[in-house]
Amino acid sequence: RKPHSHEGAQEFLALDSDGRSFAAEIAMSPIHLGGESCVQIFVRDVSKRKALEVKLQYLHQRDALTGTFNRPYFMQELALTIELAEKNKTATGLVGVEILGLKGLNQSVGHAACDRMLMSITRHLREHTDKNHVLARTGGGQFSILLGGKNEHENRKFIETIRASTATVNFKEAGNDIPLSIAINHVTVDGSITDREKLLYRIFAADPQETAPARAGKTGVAASKPAPEA
């Protein structure tokens, strides 16, 4: 009766006669029928379009190789975390996990083997992260983890666990052990640093000499040392 209050199509969750739910787009428009003012209602099933939108959003947010969040999405989440830290005076942990010497490994064992190695590391990290963590691949061999929703004690325990467990990661290619050198570092996001790039720099400013494996065939894990600020 008041079509001007319903201008434009609106989306609803609807049920069909079989009780199946589907995304419906409903549009109303005024018409005259037999000299009477009426409202014409169009109901359109947009389930396929919504499914495509969800898929496109997923692809837009994800790294094509590992399926983790990608760098642009992670930077958005980091910006929100910094904003909340400033506003609420809270602190959140930010962890960096980096495979050192990835460029050399690409040359020695090949890109395909390194891709499989990255997938292996990804599976390992997924086993130790939960829904409160934001796990992303933010560089070639760099993974960032935002420890949202955790207190300081839980964050410290997670970092200790991820460091100890990463020391046991082994990767083989064609029956041969591939030596890995993995650096792990962390910083606190408390609003004191608002530059996202600077925060990422701090968790990936590793000294390769400090994190080199003790001997070939063994995985080396160490806390990277942030380079002093210029």
N, C-alpha and C positions, 0 to 999 in steps of 0.2 A: 504493500500500500504506500510505502514511502521509498520508491526506488532510488531517489537521489542520495539516500543515506547508505546505499550499497554500490556505489560506483566502483567499477573495476572488479576483476575476478579475485576471489579469495580461496585459499586452500583449506580443506578439512580432511580429517580422517573419517572415512565413511564405511558402512557395512552394506554388502549386497544381500540378496535374498537367502543366500546360503550361509550367511554369517561370516563371510570372508572380508577382512578389512582391506581397504585400498585407499590410496591418496586420490582425492577428488578435488577438482577445480570447479567452483560454482560461480557463475556469472548471472547477474540479473539486469534486465533492461525493460523500460516501460514501453508498452505497445497499446494500440487501440484495436479492439476486436468486437465487431458488431455494435459499434458505438459506445462500448464500455472501455474504461481505462483498466488495463490489466498489467501484470508483471510477468514477463517471460523469463523462465529460469532454465539455464543450461548447466547440466552436470557432465563433466568430462573426466574420465579415468586417466590420471597422469602418472600412474605407477611406474611405467617404463621410463618416463622422463625423470622422475625422482630418483630411480635407481641409477640412471646415467649420471645425474648430478652428483650423487654420492660417490660413484666410481671416479668421476673426474676430480672431485675434491680430494679423494684418497690419493690419486696419482699426483696431484698438485702438491701434496704435503709430504710425499714419501720419496726416499732414495730409490732409484731404479734397480740397483744391484741388491742391496741388503734388505729393503723393505722397512727399514727404520725411518724415522722422520728425517727430512732433509734439512740443509742448513738454513734456507729462508724461513721455514716454519719454526725451527728451533730459535732463531734470532727473535722472532715475534714473541715466543713464549718467554725468552730471557728478558725481553723488554718489559713484559707484563710483571715478571717477578721482581725486576728492579724497581718498578713503579710501586708495587705493593710493599716492598721492603722500605722504601722511603716514606710511604704513607703510614704504614702500621708499625714501623720500627721493628721489623722482624728480620730474620736471617735464614738463608737457604744455602745448601751446599751445591757446588758446581764441580763436577769431576771430569777430568780429561784422560782418555785412554788412547795412547798413540803407538802404532807399530813403527818403530824407527827403521830407517833405511829401506823404506818400501820401494823407492826408485831403483835401488840396486837389486832388490829381489825381483822386480819386474824384468830387469835385464838378464838376471842369472837363471831364473826358473820360468819366466814367461808370464804374460798378463793373465792367461787362463788359470794358471796355478795360483797366482796372487788373488784372483777373484774368489777362488774356492777357499783360500786362506781367510779372506775378509768375511766370507759367509760363516766360516767356522768360528771366528772371533765373535761375530754377531750372535750366533746361537748361544755361545757361552755367556755373553752379556745379558741376553734375554732371560737366561735361567736365573740370573741374580737380580734382575730388576722387576718391579711390580707396577701396578696401575698408577701409583703416585709418582713414578719416575718418568721423566721425558728423555728417551734415548734417541740420539740422532747421530748420523754420520755427517760430520761438519767439515771433513777434508778427505784427502785421498786415503790415508790410513789413520784418520783421527775420528774418534767417537766422543761425543759429549753427553753427559748425563746430568740432568737437573733434578736434584733431590727434593722435589716439592712435597709438602705435607708431612715432613719428618722433623723430629726434634734433633738437637745437637748430638745427643748420645746415640740415637739411631743412625744418624749420618756418619758418625765416626766409626760405628760398628760396620756399616755397609762398606765404607772405604777400606777398612782392614780386611773384610771378607773378600772384596773384589781384588785387592792386591795379592792376598794369599792364594786365591783360586786361580788367578791369571798365571801364577808361577807354574801351575801344573798343565797349562795348555800346550799341547804338542801338535805339530802339523807335519804330515808326511806327503810326499809327492813321488809317485813311481817307486814306492818302497823306501825312499830315502828321507831321513829326518831333515827338516828345514829349520835351521836355527832362527829363533825369533828374539828380538829385543823389544820389550814393551815398557813404555814409560807411563806412569800413573801419577797424576798430580791433582790437587784440588784447591779451591779457593772458596771463600764465603761471600755470598751475595747479600750484602746488608744495606745497600743504597749508598755506601761511601764512594763507590765507583759506578758511574752511570753510563760509561762508554762500554757497549757490548763487545766491541772488537778487542778492547784492552783486556777485558775479563777472559776472553778466549785465548788471547796471547799468553796470559799468565799460566793457563793450564796446559799449554803446549810449548812453552819455552824450555824445552828439555836440552840438557847437555849430553850429546851422544856418548862422550867418553865416560860419563857417570853411569850410563845405563847399558853399556856393552855387555853381552853375555860373558860369563866367566870362561866358558870354553865352547867350542863348536858343538852344535847338536843340542845344546841346553837353552831353555828359555830364560832370558834375563828380565827381571822386573824390578823397577826402582822408582822412587818418587823423583820426578824431574824437578830441577831447581830453576825457579823463575829467574829470567835475566833481569838485572837491575834496570829500573826505568831511566830513560834518557832525561 
